[in-house]
Amino acid sequence: MKMKLLVLGGAGVTGKRVVEIALNKGMEVYATYRHTPPPKSLRDANWLKADVDEIDTIRKLLNELKPEAVIDMHAYNKVDDCEDVGREDCWRTNAMSPGLWARECSKKGIKYVWVSTDFVFDGENPPYAEGDVPRPLSQYAVSKLVGEQRALLEGAIVLRTAVVYDSDPRSKFLGWVIRRLAEGKEVPAFVDQWNNPTWAKALAQVSIEALRLEGPKLLHAVGKECMSRYEFAKAVARAMGYSENLVKPSCSCEIKQKARRPKRNCLLTEKLKEKLGVEIPSPREVIKEISKELKETYLSSNELS
């Protein structure tokens, strides 16, 4: 009997990868979306438009669909807006919602996987293991940390990730780098912000594999290599055959951002390998593998017009 899976935020960059992989595994997939319409290529899933932060909606979906597992990929990711205009939505989605979902799933014996962020750390003492003490620097980071704590208390599986990228127009930094390289323009990239860039497809695979675990569990689900935005951009140039000389070092201090960002948020991934036997590849490997998809996504006539 095939597993019945509910994917929250199924039309997002990583969510649609979860849906795709789950369908390929023969699962019965239900997926929610709110604003972004679901991809036509994933019409075999059962799509539901819903505000999944409301407790009544949560209970209705679980009671009517009766899923065996829930993978939650929906989030409020506008880091700067969390400081002011989006603070209420930020806290509602990132801090309160995962606790509600984890609690309701726990009552029914349903596995619940939720995705957090490397931003829970301040970047001052890397590399970070799962057990290191968080020190969030922004409202976004605090909201995600509260979400972690609430979800883990109810037995959830929490995956911390970072700088998710894919062959998707919403991968803005990657798309910007590729377009500028293709046009022969300089690419200024930060040398003072370090993370573990994470391929959305690999993160989606990990989220499904995590259903084998018993909660509560906290894992770092990030790419195996920590690098600066500058190194990331150079890796893209190298993998796609563009001139690395176009990539120029810059400093985040040159732009004004409302929310503070951690400078060196390198995460350790040994626990991911120990628990699931998997490793998320670095961009140096991934970009070369998906370069054709990236060019079709970012350099098509429609994208450039």
C-alpha positions as CSV (number, residue, x, y, z in Angstrom):
1,M,0.0,0.0,0.0
2,K,1.5,3.3,-1.1
3,M,2.2,6.1,1.4
4,K,-0.1,9.1,1.5
5,L,2.0,12.3,1.8
6,L,0.9,15.9,2.3
7,V,3.3,18.5,1.1
8,L,2.9,22.1,2.4
9,G,4.2,24.7,0.1
10,G,4.2,22.3,-2.7
11,A,4.6,24.9,-5.5
12,G,7.7,26.4,-3.9
13,V,11.3,25.9,-5.1
14,T,11.9,22.9,-2.8
15,G,8.3,21.9,-2.4
16,K,7.8,21.1,-6.0
17,R,10.9,18.9,-5.9
18,V,9.4,17.0,-3.0
19,V,6.2,16.5,-4.9
20,E,8.1,15.4,-8.0
21,I,10.3,12.8,-6.1
22,A,7.3,11.5,-4.1
23,L,5.3,10.9,-7.2
24,N,8.2,9.1,-8.8
25,K,8.3,6.9,-5.7
26,G,4.7,6.0,-6.2
27,M,3.3,7.9,-3.3
28,E,-0.2,9.3,-3.2
29,V,0.6,13.0,-3.0
30,Y,-1.5,15.9,-1.8
31,A,0.1,19.3,-2.0
32,T,-0.9,22.8,-0.9
33,Y,-0.2,26.2,-2.4
34,R,-1.4,29.7,-1.6
35,H,-0.2,32.2,-4.2
36,T,2.0,30.5,-6.8
37,P,0.0,28.1,-9.0
38,P,1.1,24.5,-9.1
39,P,3.3,23.4,-12.0
40,K,1.5,21.7,-14.9
41,S,4.2,19.1,-14.9
42,L,3.0,17.9,-11.5
43,R,-0.7,17.5,-12.3
44,D,-0.6,13.9,-11.0
45,A,-0.6,15.4,-7.4
46,N,-3.8,16.4,-5.7
47,W,-3.5,20.2,-5.3
48,L,-5.2,22.2,-2.7
49,K,-5.3,26.0,-2.3
50,A,-5.2,26.8,1.5
51,D,-3.9,29.0,4.2
52,V,-2.0,26.3,6.2
53,D,-1.2,28.6,9.1
54,E,-4.8,28.5,10.4
55,I,-5.6,25.8,13.1
56,D,-9.0,25.1,11.6
57,T,-7.4,24.4,8.2
58,I,-4.7,22.2,9.8
59,R,-7.3,20.1,11.5
60,K,-9.5,19.9,8.4
61,L,-6.6,18.8,6.1
62,L,-5.5,16.1,8.6
63,N,-9.0,14.8,9.3
64,E,-10.1,14.7,5.7
65,L,-6.9,13.6,3.9
66,K,-5.6,11.3,6.7
67,P,-1.9,11.5,5.5
68,E,0.7,9.2,6.9
69,A,3.3,12.0,6.8
70,V,3.5,15.8,6.3
71,I,6.5,17.5,4.8
72,D,6.3,21.3,5.5
73,M,8.2,23.4,2.9
74,H,6.1,26.6,3.4
75,A,7.9,29.6,5.0
76,Y,8.1,33.4,5.3
77,N,11.5,34.1,3.8
78,K,11.5,37.9,3.4
79,V,14.3,38.4,5.9
80,D,14.3,42.2,5.9
81,D,10.5,42.5,6.0
82,C,10.4,40.4,9.1
83,E,12.0,43.4,10.9
84,D,8.9,45.6,10.3
85,V,6.2,45.4,7.7
86,G,6.1,41.6,7.6
87,R,6.8,40.8,11.2
88,E,3.3,39.5,12.0
89,D,3.2,37.2,9.0
90,C,6.8,36.2,9.7
91,W,6.0,35.0,13.2
92,R,2.7,33.5,12.3
93,T,4.2,31.3,9.6
94,N,7.7,30.6,10.9
95,A,7.2,30.5,14.7
96,M,3.6,29.5,15.4
97,S,2.5,27.3,12.5
98,P,5.2,24.6,12.9
99,G,4.2,24.1,16.5
100,L,0.5,23.7,15.5
101,W,1.3,21.3,12.7
102,A,3.6,19.2,14.9
103,R,1.1,19.0,17.8
104,E,-1.8,18.0,15.6
105,C,0.3,15.5,13.7
106,S,1.6,14.1,17.0
107,K,-1.9,13.5,18.2
108,K,-2.7,11.3,15.1
109,G,0.7,9.5,14.9
110,I,1.6,11.4,11.7
111,K,5.3,12.0,10.8
112,Y,6.0,15.8,10.5
113,V,9.1,17.2,8.8
114,W,9.8,20.9,9.0
115,V,12.6,23.0,7.5
116,S,14.5,25.7,9.4
117,T,17.5,27.8,8.7
118,D,21.2,28.3,9.4
119,F,20.4,31.8,10.4
120,V,19.7,30.6,13.9
121,F,23.4,31.0,14.5
122,D,25.3,34.3,14.5
123,G,28.3,33.2,12.4
124,E,30.9,34.1,14.9
125,N,32.2,30.6,15.9
126,P,31.8,28.2,13.0
127,P,31.5,25.4,12.1
128,Y,28.3,24.6,13.9
129,A,26.9,21.2,15.0
130,E,23.3,20.6,15.7
131,G,23.9,20.8,19.5
132,D,25.6,24.2,19.4
133,V,23.8,27.0,21.1
134,P,21.9,29.2,18.7
135,R,22.3,33.0,18.7
136,P,19.9,34.6,16.1
137,L,20.6,38.1,14.9
138,S,17.3,39.0,13.3
139,Q,13.5,38.7,13.7
140,Y,13.5,36.2,10.9
141,A,16.1,34.1,12.6
142,V,14.4,34.3,16.0
143,S,11.0,33.3,14.4
144,K,12.6,30.2,12.9
145,L,14.3,29.3,16.2
146,V,11.0,29.5,18.0
147,G,9.5,27.4,15.3
148,E,12.2,24.8,15.8
149,Q,11.7,24.6,19.5
150,R,7.9,24.3,19.3
151,A,8.1,21.6,16.6
152,L,10.7,19.6,18.4
153,L,8.7,19.6,21.6
154,E,6.0,17.8,19.7
155,G,8.3,15.2,18.3
156,A,8.9,16.7,14.8
157,I,11.9,16.1,12.5
158,V,13.6,19.5,11.8
159,L,16.0,20.1,9.0
160,R,18.2,23.2,9.0
161,T,19.2,24.3,5.6
162,A,20.9,27.3,3.8
163,V,21.0,29.2,0.5
164,V,18.7,26.9,-1.4
165,Y,19.2,27.0,-5.2
166,D,17.8,25.2,-8.3
167,S,17.0,25.7,-11.9
168,D,14.0,27.8,-10.9
169,P,13.4,31.5,-11.7
170,R,12.9,32.1,-8.0
171,S,16.6,31.2,-7.3
172,K,17.3,34.9,-7.7
173,F,21.0,35.0,-6.8
174,L,21.9,32.1,-9.0
175,G,19.9,33.5,-11.9
176,W,21.4,37.0,-11.5
177,V,24.9,35.5,-11.6
178,I,24.3,33.4,-14.7
179,R,22.6,36.2,-16.7
180,R,25.5,38.6,-15.9
181,L,28.1,36.0,-16.8
182,A,26.3,35.2,-20.1
183,E,26.2,38.9,-21.0
184,G,29.9,39.3,-20.2
185,K,29.2,41.7,-17.3
186,E,31.0,41.8,-14.0
187,V,29.5,39.9,-11.1
188,P,30.2,41.6,-7.7
189,A,29.8,38.9,-5.0
190,F,30.2,39.1,-1.2
191,V,33.4,37.7,0.3
192,D,32.1,38.2,3.9
193,Q,29.0,36.0,3.9
194,W,29.6,32.2,4.1
195,N,27.0,29.4,4.0
196,N,26.6,25.9,2.7
197,P,24.6,26.3,-0.5
198,T,22.0,23.6,-0.8
199,W,20.5,22.1,-4.0
200,A,16.7,22.0,-3.7
201,K,16.4,18.6,-5.3
202,A,18.9,17.1,-2.8
203,L,17.1,18.8,0.2
204,A,13.8,17.4,-1.1
205,Q,15.3,13.9,-1.2
206,V,16.6,14.3,2.3
207,S,13.2,15.5,3.6
208,I,11.6,12.3,2.2
209,E,14.4,10.1,3.5
210,A,13.9,11.7,6.9
211,L,10.5,10.1,7.2
212,R,12.4,6.9,8.2
213,L,13.5,8.6,11.4
214,E,11.7,8.8,14.7
215,G,11.3,12.3,16.2
216,P,12.2,14.5,17.8
217,K,15.3,14.9,15.6
218,L,17.3,17.9,14.4
219,L,19.6,17.6,11.4
220,H,21.7,20.0,9.3
221,A,20.5,19.4,5.7
222,V,22.9,21.6,3.7
223,G,25.5,21.2,1.0
224,K,28.7,19.6,2.1
225,E,30.9,22.6,1.3
226,C,30.8,26.0,3.0
227,M,31.7,28.9,0.7
228,S,31.3,32.7,0.3
229,R,28.9,34.2,-2.3
230,Y,32.1,35.1,-4.2
231,E,33.3,31.5,-4.3
232,F,29.8,30.3,-5.2
233,A,29.7,32.7,-8.2
234,K,33.2,31.6,-9.3
235,A,32.1,28.0,-9.1
236,V,29.1,28.8,-11.3
237,A,31.3,30.5,-13.9
238,R,33.8,27.6,-13.9
239,A,31.1,24.9,-14.2
240,M,29.2,26.7,-17.0
241,G,32.3,27.7,-19.0
242,Y,32.2,31.4,-18.4
243,S,35.2,33.6,-17.4
244,E,35.9,33.5,-13.7
245,N,37.6,36.9,-14.0
246,L,34.1,38.5,-14.3
247,V,33.4,37.6,-10.7
248,K,34.7,40.4,-8.5
249,P,34.9,40.5,-4.7
250,S,32.6,42.8,-2.8
251,C,31.5,43.4,0.8
252,S,28.0,43.2,2.3
253,C,28.9,46.3,4.2
254,E,28.4,48.2,0.9
255,I,24.7,47.7,0.9
256,K,22.1,48.6,3.5
257,Q,20.0,45.7,4.8
258,K,17.5,46.1,7.6
259,A,18.1,42.7,9.1
260,R,21.6,41.6,10.4
261,R,23.1,38.6,8.6
262,P,25.5,36.1,10.1
263,K,28.9,36.3,8.4
264,R,30.3,32.8,8.5
265,N,27.5,30.3,9.0
266,C,29.3,27.0,8.2
267,L,27.3,24.0,9.3
268,L,28.6,20.5,10.0
269,T,26.8,17.6,8.3
270,E,28.2,14.5,10.0
271,K,24.9,13.8,11.7
272,L,23.1,13.8,8.4
273,K,25.5,11.1,7.1
274,E,25.2,9.1,10.3
275,K,21.4,9.1,10.5
276,L,20.5,8.9,6.8
277,G,23.6,7.8,5.0
278,V,23.4,10.8,2.6
279,E,25.5,13.8,1.7
280,I,24.3,16.8,-0.2
281,P,26.7,17.7,-3.0
282,S,28.4,21.1,-3.4
283,P,27.6,23.6,-6.1
284,R,30.9,22.7,-7.8
285,E,29.3,19.3,-8.6
286,V,25.7,20.3,-9.0
287,I,26.0,23.3,-11.3
288,K,27.9,21.3,-13.9
289,E,25.2,18.5,-13.8
290,I,22.3,20.9,-14.3
291,S,23.9,23.5,-16.5
292,K,21.6,22.7,-19.4
293,E,18.5,23.3,-17.2
294,L,20.0,26.5,-15.8
295,K,20.6,27.9,-19.3
296,E,17.1,27.0,-20.3
297,T,15.7,28.6,-17.2
298,Y,17.7,31.8,-17.1
299,L,18.9,32.5,-20.6
300,S,15.8,31.7,-22.7
301,S,14.3,34.5,-24.8
302,N,11.3,34.8,-22.5
303,E,13.6,35.2,-19.5
304,L,15.7,37.8,-21.1
305,S,12.9,39.8,-22.6
